[in-house]
Structure formats: C-alpha cells, structure tokens
Amino acid sequence: MKRLACVLIALLLLIGCGQKVISPVAETVEAAHAPAETALPTSMPTAEPATPAPTQTPVPVLPTFAPAKAAQACFPEELLSLEGDPVCFDVRCLLMEGLTKGAFLERFKEIVRHIDALDESLQQLAEEGRTLTSERKERIAAALMELVEDDMLSALLDAYAKCPGEGAELSVSELTAAVKRFLRDMEGTEDRTIPFFALGPAAAREYVSVLARYMGEPIRVDDVFAALEAAAETDAIALSAALQSDPEAARKKHPISFGSLEQDMAFLVNATQTLCPLPDGAALPALYVQEGVGELDLLQLAEHFYPGRTFLQIYAAHAPEEQRARWANAPMGYLMGLAIHNAQTIIPDLEEFGLDYVQYRWYEEMLYQALTGITALQIHYYGYTKADIADYLKSWGAEDFADYLYEKAMADPFDSVVTINGYSHYLEICQAALDAGCDSEERFLRDYMAAGPAPFEALKEYMVSRYQKQG
C-alpha cells in the first residue's frame, strides 16, 4: 500500500511540476568605473616594501549544546523521544563503555530511577489529558521490552562481571520491574485521538518548543514546512526518474539483501570503513542484532545501524575528549539528518541489486517521510482537519491518501519532521562547503563528523570557514 501510494504521488507530481532551475545572477559590469592605469615610474625604488601576509579568516569556535533541562516535558511523546530513547540508549551504553563495577552499578541504578521518573511524569500528564496514541504506545512498548528480554539481561550481567573492581551484585530484576511498571501504567491511560493543537490554546506553541529541543535550536515553523515541501518535491522527482529508468521497479518484490543478517551487517561495516571508519577499539555490540532485525533490508539496516544511528552512537562514545560534551548533548535533528545521509552513501555499492530499483526504494521511503512530516505540521501546529489535508494533497494528486497520512502523522508527531528537517540542514551546509572550496562530499563528511555536533548555523559558518580561499 505504502509503496504503491508513493509511486502514484510521484507520477502525478511529475505531471504538475518540472525541475526547478535557478537562473544565474547576471554579473555587474564595472569596467567603466575602473580607475585609469597610471604610467610606470622611470626609476624603481631601491627596496620593495614588505608585502604583508594575507590575513587568515579566523575559524569560529563551535558552541556546545546545553544539556537537556530536567523540567517536566510538554508532551508524553517527548518523555521517550524516538521509540524508547534515551532509556534504551543508556542501557546499550553500559555494554559499550569500560566502567568499573562501582560506576557500572551507579549508572544502572540511575537508569532504573529514570524509568520511574518517566512513569510518574507520564501519569501526571495523563491527568491533564495529554496521552499517547495507540501506535506510539506499541512502538514504545516494543522498544522497552527488548531491554528485559533474557538475552539483554544476560548481556548486562556478563558485562558487569567483566568490569574491574569490587561491587555488590547487579540486580537486573530492578530494571525488569521498573520497565513493567511503566508499561502497565502507560497501557492504563486512554489513547489520544486528538491532535496537539486541540489540547489547549498554548498547545501549538508547546509543540514547537518540543520540535526546537529535538532540533537543538530555535525554529520557525514556516521555514521548516518549506524545507519539508522542498524535500518532498525533490524526492518525488527523483522517484519518478528512477521509475522512468526502470518502469518495472514498482512491481519488483525482491529484497535488497545478501540473504542473511550476518552477511548484510558485515557488508555495511566493510562498505563504510573508508568513508565512516569505526573508532579504534570500537565494535558492533551484539545486542544490536536482535531477532526481527533480519526483516530489514540493507537500506533500512544502513539507516538504523551502519553507517546510521548505531554507528553515530558508537562514534559518540569514542569521540575525542574535546568533543564529548557536544556529542553527549547532540539533538536528534543533528543525529537523524546525518544518519539519513550516511545511509544514502551505500547506494552506489548496491549495484548488483539494480541501481534504479535501489534508488526507487530509497526515494519512495524519503518521500513517505517528507509527506508524513508535512502532514504532522499541518495537524499539530496549523490545525488542519482531514478535509483540509485532502484539499492540500490535491496539488500533489494524492488526496485519496489523506486518511492514510493523517493516521501516520497522528502516530508520528515529531520524528519525520525532525528527520527530514535535519537532513535538509545537512545538505545545505554541505552545499555551502562545496561552494566555498571543499573538493568532495567525502571530505566534507569526514570533516563534518570530526567537527562534532553543534547548532546548524554555527556549523555552517565553521565548515565554510575551513574551505574559503584565502588572499
């Protein structure tokens, strides 16, 4: 359904819009105003004055993101962020970091206390009518249940046993009990079936504040909306081009996979070593390879694991000391935008699956995310009804999918907006760097990751300053 829907959207869009061309700015002729040449002197001075060295443009200092405040969240969705994070991330980090037994035990207890605090906040918000949709509940439950499976608990016990030093026994039952309490209380709340703007006069403003925290900087909703529309148009045109190259792409069903999860993950790790090498001593934690992950194809694995989200988490854990604070407080807008780009870099390596088919699958998913983000803004900020959304989608030839996108955007209030907007910022900074003199996208990516997370405007200024021609 989703694939067919996006194909129809792309094909219908192609009828109504063409590739936009930015006309070059005409150069201003200033020859008439140039000063007249002076005659050469009859005798040259005995000594040339010293030529001053060209002034080097100072490289700006990258700011560090402020740590997230412990104030009560605006909405329950913000409590767990994307599918159970940051709790899931905190637990996984325990298996990646070489802690002493005392430090491991304290971090473990902090995670349990964090879950209990989330439970309390969720119940308080539920009393105000701020609850979760059934879809969001399912996603959160699936993520948190992974933390209390036997394999995960065994991995925690094994990691603790290998830690140096002395410490009390690790009681994994505390984690299990906390997660089960949270899930029980979450399921006991009523499902939310109304958009955020309907929660009260200030809800739209609060919704934007959540988006701003996810992006790590202030935002203007109109600018975000325009960025998502531009991304959707680009993806739709690219999707249509892939279909024109391979008209049978929409009918193909073969997976983009080498046959097993182990083969797929080994391919991704090897394919990204020159572009996004793992830090020294880093490895893929076994816990990331969960049952059910094998259902994902290479494009999905690339976004979720290597060289996407998991890679960035490992990279952050091994970041140089001077970058630790920036990586520790990196917002989802930065991380998701970079994860999307990194995943796209593997497409040229998938030639044996048919590049037209691979690109079709990629741009189909990107178009889906962009349209979901657009619909989420329309529902939760602008207050659109289903009828309003259907009317808007007429310009895309996709009004028949208004119900489908409405339900997806209700279940996904933030994720697609943050992901596509973060990716748009990444592309903007990359283009600015190339215009300033960066010789390749590969070099830019390495320099971008070496710089570490920072607000996008500061990152743009910083990256451009690296490549600007001097003198």
Steps between C-alpha positions, in 0.01 A plus 500: 500500500769748602719423200212528252378818665835674474547390140167650404585819685832530320355432157217746545737761639726467198209602278441821691854618573832499325856525615559844646791692351664782686592770248855625539536855625625730225845638568527874554728670249731737685763564234369853433560589865849346524780748576725591207838327486792716611827520308789291624763700697823581321703361789416223741548536875812337635304276737155352474283557803425180684183335375269435791398140545141429395264524789366158597130480568467386860318171542201551730476302820224241503255536789394210716135407533357572841403185692131420488318653793333276752179703483173319436454419133220661302366176357538131585656442157796709612557281804626211294603683186547263206370149570615465858813713504678625704440208739593241238811693405610527864468124550691426180778735601560287809609219273732722299693691766784364712371596845603379843247291688415796724441736207303234309275436798434871556416556133267199508316640804472840329328334205250328730430832676459664159236248398311556826516878445364457147218290639407770750511777238295296256225450758498872588462595135227241452300674775513814280374310198844478339521137402654288225349360184462122484766483227753688711426275797575194287831642379613597850396164644689310228816702565491468878414131499831435325671624817350227715542204266718215625781574253520862609498418871770239446706751304475749788606239755792390282615858442483573874695185585782613269525845659807551720473578869261395773125550516175361631296252298329651194125460545361495146158430651487871596514595131239241410265620773539868405433434131196287574358765736542765234340287228210405726431864590539612138249244378262613775470848349241588239615509141532851359296550187522879466785714361720706729349835404167380641648450847479870580580854384873466565542147363618605153770719654606220731511260207747733330711515815531121490608515135753768587651283774522205262672723243726656762425859401208740452286437193243682289223261408441663161867445412485137611182447299668649190804274550277193520309600187826552311626160616176330396516660154863394453426144614192473279689615191786260578253217558334568166839507327584158649167366375561639153837322492343176624119498448481158667655623827162544669407140422821343622488321830854369545669610825813711507691248707786252469291231664578523870529764769864407565592546133311828477659646813849388394447666162390828660793513740751423224340736247519798735853459637657745256223758532392459863760286674425362843704658777798301627387224729132536409291205388139420424335403830328164470189636669419713196445185295156413629249248374282679246779724377552243227174618344667832410667536162841659446363853462310474828792337678727778372275767652445323830845341548798558270584766404192656662372526855698222667821610332446855630439372852824300489683794344372727777609257771856507357511871413810700595489660842448851361187381317341292775273778626367574150433135421346434841241774444456458124133554408302261283489750212878479456519123553206403279604732218848348499364145527285552190794632300733223614245236402467651153876467443473120466272516194787494243627179665168322432542484124435125483142560619438747215573863580174625352308261725707592808454872434129446449474333840708772665311800361169327567586487870632857502183629331289313753692658791479850350123478441448358849696794645298751297175345617621498863565876490164560339318300768688590816594862432278641228189312618410334169213256486495193276301700248759779507779250446316338210457843342872573540595163351306576183798699377698177530227289344487306826177604672390134514779437753390769747363248752813288477737792556279645774522180704876474447555861604286455810723208601818686393471860625872581500724233349451565129502879546829490692662242269425672170572849635832380646592339169411820312735695728777250436461534122495879528826506698662249263411711196630815667828322576534377141432852373770632737766267362457153656618255233256213563198388699713221648748749645215714629341206681826410675560863602136541607513201732842601631359842590230338711138604565412869530205726408460501123567869442823478700596183315441666165722795589766270641507260203497774237791674674710185458485509122483867409779608266738738668669809347 
